[in-house]
Amino acid sequence: MTRKFSLAYLTIPGTDPVSQIRIAAEAGYDFVSLRPIPMHLPNEPLFQFDQDRKLFKEIRKNLEENNIGIMDIELARVREDLKVEDYESAFAAGAELGATDVLSSIWTEDRKFAAEEFSKICDLAAKYNLKVNLEFVTFAGIKGLSDALEIMDEVQRPNAFLMVDTLHAHRSLVSPEDLKKVDREKFGFIHLCDGPGAIPSLEDPSMIGVAREGRLYPGMGGIDIKGYLKAMPSNPISIELPNSTEFNARGAAGHAAQCLIHAKKYFEENGIV
């Protein structure tokens, strides 16, 4: 299969980068997607390899020994209480380790502020030849496809790309036909997972709950993954599939392996390249 796959941090949350690299390599992934930028969550483990030189060296050593690369680093959010300038050291360290992309999302309803701050992220990333992938999240400030495209059109940065997460696309009522209308050059990498077909309200706890710990292996839910993937270019896939039940039953390595097994099986059965 020519399509490249990356193991996203959120699939096996709390796993340190060195272990994530080893797990990804053993399972057959091409890349890892690491999280050096803190989310400022309670009891969050911090893996800030931009500030921890020992960890940085261990990551570089294990990337080389396991013959695997970093695709993207995350998560460069736009929010009123966050300073995007603080992301630069993570961008620099990620690029030094070979990362090519940054994942970003916007968590404010203030469109003027969102555009200004996202522009800054793109400009900071450009200093290190990094592409910035803007993800729309159903329960964030930028909630859907049209919102994300409007921001991209406003900022007009050559390193800004659209990141489509199949769960959020489904829950934001984006159709494959909608994606077909987008300039193919605007697409970045893709977040892959399946999920329930039913779409909860924004107030329903399952809206966030499923996104954070209840996603499903491809083919086991009600999302039109085939339609979405066929509507987009054959760009790299980052499997972001947090599922606490599978994680607890299989362990981090077992769950990560099953994610890739199911993804490749789904691609083969549905004629996706």
N, C-alpha and C positions, 0 to 999 in steps of 0.2 A: 504494500500500500504506500502510495506516494504522500498522502496527507500526513502532516506532522502533528504530534500530540504533546501537550504539556500537562503536568500535574499541578493544579492550582492549590494554593495554601489552604483554602477553605474546605477542600475535600477531606483533608486530614488535619483539621485545625489543632493548634497547640503543638504540632510536631516541629522540632527544631530544624533549621535549614539543612544541616548535614544529614540528618536522618531522612528528610524529605528527598534529598538528592539520591541517596542510596535506595530508598523505596522505589522511586521513579525509575531508576536505572534497572533495577531487578525486574520490575514489571514490564519494561519495554517501552517506556516513554522516551521521546526525543529531547524534551525540555522539562524544566520546572518553572513555576511561577511563584516567586518568593515575596514575603511581606516584611520588608524592613521598616516601613512607615507605621508607627503605632496608631491604633484605632481609639485609644484612650478609653478602653472598656474595663470594667472591674475584673481584677485578677488576670488580666491579659499578660501572657508571656511575651517578653520583648526580645526580638531578634534583630536588633539594629546593627547590622554588620558594617554600616558606615561609621559607627562610633566605637565598635569593638574590633580592634585590629586582629586579635587572636581568632575571633570567629570568622572574620574576612578571610584570613589565610587558610583556615580549615575548609571553608566553602570552596575556595579556589582549588585547593588540593583535591578535594573530593569530586569536583566537577571534572578535573583532568583525569583522575583515576577511574572514574565511572563513565568517561566518554559521553558526557551529557552537557547541555548548555542551559543557560537561563534565558527564557523568552521575555518575560515581563516582570516588573516589580510593582507592588501595590501598597497602599491605595491612596492616590493623590486626590483627596476630596476638596471640594469647594464648599465652605461653610463659614458663616460669619465669625465664629470663634477660632478659626484656624488660620495660620499664616502660611501661605503657599511657599514663601521663601524658605521655610524650614525644610522643604522637600529636597533642596538642591544637593545636600550631602548624600542622600540616598540615591539620587539620580547619578551622581558622580561615581559612587561605589558600585552601583549596579552596572553602569557602562564599563567600568574597569574590569568587571567580571564577565563581560560579554553580553549583557542584556541588550535587547534591541527595542524594547517597548516599555511603556508605562501604562497602567490602568488608572483611569480617573472617573469620578462621578461627581454630580452636583447636588447639594443638599440645601439649597436656598430657593425661595420663591422670587427673590429679587433678580430679575433678568439682567439688569445693567451690571450689578455686582458680579453675577455669575460669569458674564462675558469677559469682564475685566480680569477676574481672577483666573479663569480658564486660559485666557491669553497669556498671563504670566507663567502659568504652568507649562504651556507649549514653548514659550521662549526659553525658560530655564532648561527644559528637556532638550531643546535644539542645540544648546551648548555642548551636549554630550551625544549628539546624533541619535537621540531617542525619539521614537514615535509615541504620540499620546493617543490612547484609545478611550473615547468617551462612551461610557456605559449609561444607558437610561435604565432607571430602576423604578418599578411601579409605585413604590412608596417613598420616593425621594423628591427633590425639587424638580429635576428633569425626569419626567415620568414616562415619556413615550418617544417614538421614533421622530415625529414632527418636531418635538421640543429639541431633541438632540441635533437634528439637522439645522434648525434655526440658529442654534448657538454656533455650530460649525461655520455656517454661512456668514454669521456676523463677525467672527474672529478672523476668518480667512488666513489660517496658519497652515503652511504646507505639510507640517508634521502632525496635524490633527486628523484622526480617523474615527469612524463609527464602530463601536464594539457592541455586537448583538449577543445578548444572553437569551437562550431559547426559553427559559422560564419567564423572564421578565417580558420578552416579546409577546408570549402567549397571554400573560396576565395584563398587558397593556393594550390588548386587542389589536396587535399588529398582525397582518396577514402576510402570507408569502407574496401575494400580489403587490402589497405595499413595498416590500423589500425589492421586488423586481424593478420598481420605478426609480430606485436610488442608483446614482452613478456608481458603477462597480469599483471605481478607483477610490471611493470614499470609505470602503469597508476595511477594517483592521482584522485582528484575530477574532475568534468566536468562542463564547462560553457555551459549553454543551452540557445538557442534562435533560431529563424528562421530569414530569411532574403531573399532579392530578389535572384532569381536564376541566373540572369545575373551578370557576374563578371566584374567590371570596371577596367580600367588600374590604375596603381599606381598614375598617374598624375591626374586622375579624382577626383574632390572634394568629390564625393560620396563614394570613397574608405574609407576615414576617417569619412566622414559625417554620413554614415549609421552605422558604428561601434559605434559612440558616441551618436547618437540620432535618429536612424531610424531602429532599429532592430524590428522584428515582433514576435507576439505570435506564439508558436509552432503550425504548421499546416497551417499557413497563408502565407507562403512564398514558396521558391523553393529549400530549402536545404533538403538533404536526412537525416533528423534527425534520422529516424528509422534505416537506414543502419548504421549510425555512432554508435548509442547507442547499437545496437545488436552486433557490432564488439568489444565492450569494456566490461569490467566487470561492474557489477551493483553497481558502486561506487556512492558516494553522488553527488548530483547535486547542483550547485550554479547557480541560474537563474540570468544571467547578460543580461538585456534586456532594455537598454535605448531607449525610444521612446518619443520624446518631444511632439508629437501630443497627444498621449494617456495620458501622464503625465499631460499635461495642461488641458485636458478634464476631466479626472477622479480624478486628485489629486494624491499625492504620495500613499496614502492608497488604493485608487481604482485601480490604475495601478498595484501596487504590488499584490493585490488580484487577478486581472485578469490574471497576469502572472502565478500564481500557478494553478488557475482554468483551464487555457488552457493547461498547462503542464500535469496535471493529466488526463485531458480528452484525450490528445494525447497519453499518455502512455496506457490508457485503450483501446482506439480504435485500437492501433497498437500492442497490446500484449507485451508491454515492462514492465518488472518488476524492 
